[in-house]
């Protein structure tokens, strides 16, 4: 049973406290887990280095006990990028939800610093990763999920028929340990 969930939100305007459907679904499905949901800096104009530093601070503060990361949208892709440089002990699983696949082949993305390294598949091969995406996501199209799976061949893909950019139905599918 998961004891701690690190939830990393996406970019853009953030919902009022208690109004993020994905975060609330996590809390409802795992009521005994400690859900840590830090405010990542400048979500309306995210800076990749500031996000990496903030994620690092939160990860270093997690006690030595089993835990998982759930990253929504940019929070999911930034979690993967963070893990390419350092995989913390006792991390059991990573779940990305509606995460974009930033490829180095896209110059606009690479210049912004969000691109995953080309070695992501090898680096994260031993980590349990679940890529969750809704087929009706009109913010980050489902093609991004397929791109992530191509880059992360050991990851599991969970495609949902609906849920838009904030799908919550995956929380009752037993995807967290």
C-alpha positions in Angstrom: 0.0 0.0 0.0 1.4 3.4 -1.0 2.3 5.5 2.0 3.3 8.8 0.2 2.3 10.3 -3.1 4.2 13.2 -4.6 1.8 15.0 -6.9 3.3 17.4 -9.4 0.8 19.8 -11.1 1.0 21.0 -14.7 1.6 24.4 -16.1 -1.0 27.2 -16.5 -3.4 28.7 -14.0 -3.8 26.4 -11.0 -7.2 25.6 -9.4 -8.1 26.9 -6.0 -7.0 24.6 -3.1 -9.3 21.6 -3.0 -10.5 22.2 -6.6 -8.0 20.1 -8.6 -10.0 17.0 -9.6 -7.0 14.8 -10.1 -5.5 15.7 -6.8 -8.8 15.2 -5.1 -9.2 11.8 -6.8 -5.8 10.7 -5.4 -6.8 11.8 -1.9 -10.1 9.9 -2.2 -8.7 6.7 -3.6 -5.7 6.6 -1.1 -7.1 8.3 2.0 -4.3 6.9 4.2 -1.5 8.1 2.0 0.3 11.3 2.7 -0.2 13.3 -0.5 2.4 16.0 -1.0 1.4 18.6 -3.6 4.0 21.4 -3.8 3.3 24.6 -5.6 5.8 24.6 -8.5 7.2 28.0 -9.3 5.6 30.3 -12.0 3.1 27.7 -13.4 1.8 30.4 -15.9 5.4 30.8 -17.2 7.3 27.7 -16.1 11.1 27.8 -16.1 12.5 24.3 -16.4 15.4 24.9 -14.1 13.2 26.4 -11.4 10.9 23.4 -11.6 13.8 21.0 -11.4 15.2 22.7 -8.3 11.7 22.7 -6.7 11.2 19.1 -7.4 14.6 18.3 -6.0 13.9 20.1 -2.7 10.6 18.2 -2.3 12.2 14.9 -3.1 15.0 15.4 -0.6 12.5 16.1 2.1 10.6 12.8 1.6 11.3 10.3 4.5 12.9 7.0 3.8 9.7 5.0 3.1 8.1 3.7 -0.1 6.6 6.5 -2.3 5.3 7.2 -5.8 5.2 10.2 -8.1 2.1 11.2 -9.9 2.8 14.0 -12.4 0.1 15.8 -14.4 0.9 17.3 -17.8 4.2 19.3 -17.5 4.6 18.0 -14.0 4.7 14.5 -15.4 7.3 15.2 -18.1 9.4 17.3 -15.6 9.3 14.3 -13.2 10.7 12.1 -15.9 13.4 14.7 -16.7 14.3 14.9 -13.0 14.6 11.2 -12.7 17.0 11.0 -15.6 19.5 12.7 -13.4 18.8 11.1 -10.1 16.5 8.2 -9.1 15.7 8.4 -5.4 15.8 5.2 -3.3 12.4 3.7 -2.3 10.6 5.3 -5.3 8.2 2.6 -6.3 6.5 4.0 -9.4 5.9 7.0 -11.6 2.6 7.8 -13.1 2.4 10.5 -15.7 -1.1 11.8 -16.5 -1.6 13.7 -19.8 2.1 14.4 -20.0 3.6 15.9 -23.1 6.5 14.2 -24.8 9.2 16.8 -25.3 11.6 15.5 -27.9 15.0 17.0 -28.6 14.0 16.9 -32.3 11.7 19.8 -31.7 13.9 22.9 -31.6 11.3 25.1 -29.9 11.1 22.7 -27.0 14.8 22.0 -26.8 15.6 25.7 -26.6 13.2 26.0 -23.7 14.9 23.2 -21.8 12.0 20.9 -21.3 13.3 18.1 -23.7 13.9 14.6 -22.3 17.4 13.4 -22.9 17.8 10.9 -25.7 18.9 8.3 -23.1 15.6 8.5 -21.2 14.6 4.9 -22.2 17.9 3.4 -20.9 18.2 5.6 -17.9 14.7 4.8 -16.6 14.5 1.2 -17.9 14.4 -0.3 -14.4 11.8 2.2 -13.0 8.1 1.3 -13.0 6.4 3.9 -15.1 2.8 4.1 -16.1 1.7 6.6 -18.9 -1.9 7.5 -18.5 -3.7 9.6 -21.2 -7.3 10.2 -22.3 -8.1 9.8 -25.9 -10.2 13.0 -25.8 -7.4 15.2 -24.3 -7.5 18.4 -26.4 -4.7 20.1 -24.5 -2.0 17.4 -24.9 -3.1 15.1 -27.7 -2.8 11.3 -27.1 0.0 11.1 -29.7 2.2 12.4 -26.9 1.5 9.2 -24.8 2.5 7.1 -27.8 5.7 9.2 -28.1 6.5 8.6 -24.4 5.9 4.9 -24.8 8.3 4.8 -27.8 10.9 6.6 -25.7 10.2 4.5 -22.6 9.8 1.0 -23.9 9.5 -0.5 -20.4 6.6 1.8 -19.4 3.0 0.7 -19.3 0.4 2.7 -21.4 -3.1 3.2 -20.0 -5.3 4.9 -22.6 -8.7 6.0 -21.3 -11.6 6.6 -23.7 -12.5 9.9 -21.9 -11.4 12.3 -19.2 -9.9 15.1 -21.2 -6.8 16.7 -19.8 -7.6 15.9 -16.2 -8.6 12.2 -16.3 -9.4 10.7 -12.9 -10.9 7.3 -13.8 -7.4 5.7 -13.8 -7.2 6.1 -10.0 -9.5 3.0 -9.5 -7.5 0.8 -11.8 -4.9 -0.4 -9.2 -2.0 1.5 -10.9 -0.4 2.5 -7.6 1.2 -0.2 -5.4 
